[in-house]
Amino acid sequence: MSERKRLRDLGITFGRYPTGPLNAITDVGGVKVGHSTLISGQGKLERGKGPVRTGVTCVMPHNDVYNERLIGGAFILNGAGEVAGLTQVTEWGLVETPILLTNTMSVGKVSDAVIKWMTKRNPTIGSEDDVVIPVVGECDDSFLNDAVGRHIRSDHVYKAIEVASSGRVSEGSVGAGTGMMTCDFKAGIGTSSRTIVADVGFYTIGVLVLTNFGVMENLRIDGVPIGEILAPDFGGLDKRVNNYGSIIAIVATDAPLLSSQIVRLCKRAALGIGRVGSYAAHGSGEIIIGFSTANRVPRVSQGMTHKIDVLLDRAIGPMYEGVIEATEEAIVNALCMADHMTGQNDNVAPALPLERVVELLKKYRPRVA
């Protein structure tokens, strides 16, 4: 299999709930995703010159999230990572900016560019209206990328925002995921969705991950210890066991939820991360941010009250299971879609061997096609 394929395109399915049409976060109406990818240079690291293996990913909750804010929330499983702007999201329970993803050393640059982009579109920011704090998450891509060189520029951020679309989402070594690894294999951006039919209605949950965590021996796919079986074949990789890393997950849904309910949904996404092999190591960051598109909270209103629809807690159970499944599949999609990559100082991130994975899953999971 020379062509990289998503999990389901390999004949592998798991979980009880069906996916949306795209099996992506963009199955949630109004949500858009865009990438800007930077790849250049090879060989020895020269700070400020390269090699460059990095980028920016934008998740746009809807077209005018600043003026029509969405209810949001977050959960931090382990906090050795950063999502700038998250404090305000958890305090207010609102998302009012695009959500950007990038590498650790570029959070400030990306945040600055988002501010410039938003203030151009909304000139009342900082005068008639409040200042704005963009939401920008990160993972460390320094194993492959000249991270200290901070090659991200404002134009790269603008591109990720402006090309964001509601269709198919590119996965693997794209955007913020360009230089990322998971369980010692090349990974990056992954996405998946689930549709939930309940007595109260039909809802979609979408998850997008920037995945960069774990060690090979812990990798599991559908409960099969894939990494433990494959590890002897990759025992010669330098620095392999020292590259634990982090993950940022974004959860979107069209179900009408309160901020506290979105927090609970984000907690269950952390269970999906654990299913793939994370134990939330001391130096890792497992941070999940979520939002609902069902209700919009206007920045400017005639009165001081605003009515919203809310799903009762006892109806949310199936969504918990669905978000776990979607998170697990999003991570594996990132692994399946990412190609082999050589980065700075010739550090190597091997691609997950898809033929071998299918062989193992057919052996241990007979229901695999």
C-alpha positions in Angstrom: 0.0 0.0 0.0 2.0 3.0 -1.2 -1.0 5.3 -1.1 -1.9 6.6 2.4 -5.5 5.9 3.3 -7.9 6.7 6.1 -8.8 4.1 8.6 -12.2 3.2 7.0 -10.7 3.2 3.5 -8.5 0.3 4.8 -11.6 -1.6 5.7 -11.2 -1.0 9.4 -14.2 0.2 11.5 -14.9 0.3 15.2 -17.5 1.7 17.5 -21.3 1.6 17.6 -22.2 4.9 16.0 -22.2 5.9 12.3 -20.0 8.7 11.0 -21.2 11.8 9.3 -21.0 12.0 5.4 -17.4 13.3 5.5 -16.3 11.6 8.7 -14.8 14.9 9.8 -15.4 17.8 12.1 -16.8 19.7 9.1 -19.9 17.4 9.4 -21.0 19.8 12.1 -22.8 22.5 10.1 -20.9 25.8 9.7 -17.5 24.5 10.9 -14.6 25.1 8.5 -11.0 23.9 8.5 -8.0 25.4 6.7 -4.2 24.7 6.6 -1.0 26.4 5.7 2.0 24.0 5.4 5.7 24.9 5.4 8.2 22.3 4.2 11.7 23.3 3.1 15.4 22.3 3.5 17.0 19.1 4.6 20.0 17.9 6.6 21.8 19.7 9.4 19.9 22.1 11.6 20.8 25.7 11.1 18.6 27.8 13.4 16.7 30.4 11.5 17.3 28.6 8.2 15.9 25.1 8.6 15.0 22.4 7.8 11.4 23.6 8.2 8.6 21.1 8.9 5.7 23.1 10.4 2.5 25.0 9.7 -0.8 26.4 10.9 -4.3 24.9 11.0 -7.5 26.9 11.5 -10.8 25.6 12.8 -13.5 28.3 12.1 -16.5 27.6 14.3 -18.7 29.7 11.9 -18.2 32.8 9.7 -18.7 35.5 12.3 -17.9 33.9 15.7 -16.8 37.3 17.1 -20.2 38.9 16.9 -22.2 35.6 17.3 -20.4 33.8 20.0 -20.7 30.1 20.7 -21.0 28.3 24.0 -17.8 26.4 24.7 -15.7 24.7 27.3 -12.5 22.8 27.8 -10.8 20.0 29.8 -7.1 19.6 30.6 -6.0 16.1 31.3 -2.3 17.1 31.7 -1.2 20.7 31.3 2.4 20.6 30.1 1.2 22.4 27.0 -0.6 25.6 26.0 -3.8 26.8 24.5 -3.6 30.6 24.6 -7.0 32.2 25.3 -8.3 29.1 27.1 -8.6 30.8 30.5 -11.3 33.1 29.1 -13.1 30.3 27.3 -13.4 28.4 30.6 -14.4 31.5 32.6 -17.0 32.8 30.2 -18.1 29.6 28.6 -17.9 31.2 25.2 -15.8 30.9 22.1 -15.5 34.1 20.1 -12.4 33.6 17.9 -11.2 31.1 15.3 -9.2 28.2 16.9 -5.7 28.1 15.6 -3.1 25.3 15.9 0.6 25.5 15.4 4.0 24.6 16.9 5.0 25.5 20.5 7.4 28.3 19.6 5.0 30.1 17.3 2.0 30.6 19.5 2.7 34.3 20.0 3.2 34.9 16.3 0.0 33.1 15.4 -1.9 35.0 18.2 -0.6 38.3 16.9 -1.6 37.5 13.3 -5.1 36.5 14.4 -5.5 39.8 16.3 -4.5 41.7 13.2 -6.9 39.6 11.0 -9.8 40.1 13.5 -9.3 43.8 14.1 -9.3 44.4 10.4 -12.7 42.7 10.1 -14.0 44.2 13.3 -12.6 47.7 13.7 -14.6 48.3 16.9 -12.4 45.8 18.8 -10.5 47.7 21.5 -12.5 50.9 21.2 -16.3 50.4 21.3 -15.9 46.6 22.1 -13.7 44.6 24.3 -10.2 43.5 23.2 -9.9 40.0 21.9 -7.9 37.0 23.1 -7.4 34.4 20.2 -7.5 30.7 21.0 -4.2 29.2 19.8 -3.1 25.7 20.7 0.3 24.1 20.2 2.4 20.9 20.1 6.2 20.6 19.9 7.5 19.7 16.4 11.2 20.3 17.2 12.2 16.6 16.5 11.7 17.4 12.8 11.4 21.1 12.6 13.7 24.1 13.2 11.3 25.2 16.0 13.6 27.9 17.4 13.7 29.5 13.9 10.0 30.4 14.2 9.3 30.3 10.5 5.6 31.0 10.9 4.6 34.4 9.5 1.4 36.4 9.5 0.7 35.5 5.9 0.8 31.8 6.8 -1.9 32.4 9.4 -4.0 34.5 7.1 -3.8 31.7 4.5 -5.0 29.0 6.9 -8.0 31.2 7.9 -8.9 32.3 4.4 -8.7 28.8 2.8 -10.8 27.3 5.6 -13.7 25.3 4.0 -16.6 23.1 5.0 -15.6 20.2 2.9 -13.2 17.3 3.2 -10.4 17.9 5.7 -6.8 17.2 4.7 -5.0 15.0 7.2 -1.6 13.8 8.3 1.4 16.0 7.6 -0.4 19.2 6.8 -0.8 22.5 8.5 0.1 22.4 12.2 0.5 18.7 11.9 3.4 18.9 9.4 6.2 18.1 11.9 4.2 16.1 14.4 4.5 12.4 15.5 2.4 10.0 17.5 3.7 6.8 19.2 7.0 7.3 17.2 5.2 7.2 13.9 4.5 10.2 11.6 1.2 11.7 12.4 -0.3 15.3 12.6 -3.8 16.3 11.8 -6.7 13.8 12.0 -10.5 14.1 12.2 -13.6 12.0 12.5 -17.3 12.4 13.4 -20.2 10.5 14.8 -24.0 10.9 14.4 -26.2 10.3 17.3 -29.9 9.6 17.0 -31.7 10.1 20.2 -35.3 10.5 21.3 -34.9 14.2 21.3 -33.3 14.6 17.9 -30.4 13.9 15.5 -27.0 15.3 16.4 -23.5 15.3 15.1 -20.2 15.3 17.0 -16.9 16.1 15.2 -13.4 15.9 16.5 -10.2 17.3 15.0 -6.8 16.5 16.6 -3.3 17.8 16.4 -1.7 14.6 17.7 1.9 14.4 18.8 2.1 12.1 21.8 3.1 8.7 23.0 5.6 5.9 22.5 5.4 3.0 20.1 5.0 0.2 22.6 1.7 1.8 23.8 0.0 2.3 20.5 -3.3 0.5 20.2 -5.8 0.5 17.4 -9.3 -0.9 18.2 -7.7 -2.5 21.3 -5.0 -4.4 19.4 -1.5 -3.7 20.7 -0.2 -2.7 17.3 2.8 -0.7 18.7 4.0 -3.5 20.9 3.9 -5.9 17.9 5.7 -3.5 15.5 8.2 -2.1 18.0 11.0 -4.7 17.4 11.0 -3.8 13.7 11.8 -0.1 14.6 14.2 -0.7 17.5 17.1 1.2 15.8 15.5 4.6 15.7 17.5 7.2 17.5 15.7 9.1 20.3 12.6 7.0 19.7 11.6 6.7 23.4 12.3 10.3 24.3 9.7 12.0 22.1 6.5 11.7 24.1 4.9 15.0 23.1 1.3 16.2 23.4 -2.2 16.4 21.8 -4.7 19.1 21.3 -8.3 18.0 20.5 -11.1 20.2 19.2 -14.7 18.9 19.7 -17.6 20.4 17.8 -21.3 19.5 18.0 -24.6 20.8 16.9 -26.3 19.6 20.0 -27.6 22.4 22.2 -25.3 22.2 25.3 -24.4 24.3 28.2 -20.7 25.1 28.9 -20.7 22.6 31.8 -22.0 19.9 29.4 -19.4 20.7 26.8 -16.7 20.3 29.5 -18.1 16.9 30.3 -18.0 16.0 26.6 -14.3 17.1 26.5 -13.5 14.9 29.4 -14.8 11.9 27.5 -12.6 12.8 24.5 -9.7 12.3 26.8 -10.8 8.7 27.2 -10.5 8.4 23.4 -6.9 9.6 23.6 -6.2 7.0 26.3 -7.6 4.3 24.1 -4.9 4.9 21.5 -2.1 4.7 24.0 -1.7 7.9 25.9 -0.9 7.8 29.7 -0.7 11.6 29.9 3.0 11.7 30.7 4.6 14.2 33.1 5.9 16.4 30.2 2.9 16.1 27.9 -0.2 18.2 27.3 -3.6 16.6 26.6 -5.9 19.6 26.2 -9.4 19.5 24.8 -11.5 22.4 23.8 -15.1 22.1 22.6 -18.0 24.2 21.4 -21.6 23.9 20.3 -23.0 25.5 17.2 -26.6 25.2 18.3 -26.9 28.5 20.2 -25.4 31.8 19.3 -24.8 34.5 22.0 -24.8 37.9 20.3 -22.2 40.4 21.3 -24.7 43.3 21.0 -28.3 42.9 22.1 -31.3 45.0 22.9 -31.8 43.6 26.4 -29.8 41.9 29.1 -31.3 38.4 28.7 -30.9 35.8 26.0 -32.8 32.5 25.6 -31.1 29.3 24.4 -32.1 25.7 23.9 -30.5 23.2 26.2 -30.3 19.4 26.0 -31.1 17.8 29.3 -28.2 15.9 31.0 -30.0 12.5 30.9 -30.1 12.7 27.0 -26.3 13.2 26.6 -25.1 9.7 27.4 -24.9 8.5 23.7 -22.8 11.6 22.9 -20.2 10.6 25.5 -19.7 7.3 23.7 -19.7 9.0 20.3 -17.0 11.5 21.2 -14.8 8.8 22.6 -15.1 6.9 19.3 -14.5 10.0 17.1 -11.4 11.0 19.1 -9.9 7.6 18.8 -10.6 7.4 15.1 -9.3 10.9 14.5 -5.9 10.1 16.0 -5.6 6.9 14.0 -6.6 8.7 10.8 -3.7 11.1 11.4 -1.4 8.1 11.7 -2.8 6.4 8.6 -2.6 9.6 6.4 0.8 10.8 7.3 3.8 9.9 5.1 7.3 9.0 6.1 9.3 12.2 6.8 12.9 13.1 7.4 13.5 16.3 9.3 16.2 18.4 10.9 19.5 16.7 11.5 18.1 13.8 9.5 15.7 12.8 12.3 13.3 10.2 10.9 9.5 9.8 11.5 8.5 6.6 9.8 5.0 6.2 8.4 2.7 3.7 10.1 3.0 0.5 7.9 -0.6 0.2 6.7 -0.4 -3.3 5.2 1.0 -4.7 8.4 -1.7 -2.9 10.5 -4.4 -4.3 8.3 -2.9 -7.8 8.6 -2.8 -7.6 12.4 -6.3 -6.2 12.7 -7.7 -9.0 10.5 -5.9 -11.5 12.6 -7.1 -10.1 16.0 -10.4 -8.5 14.9 -12.2 -10.9 12.5 -14.9 -8.4 11.8 -12.4 -6.2 9.9 -13.2 -6.4 6.1 
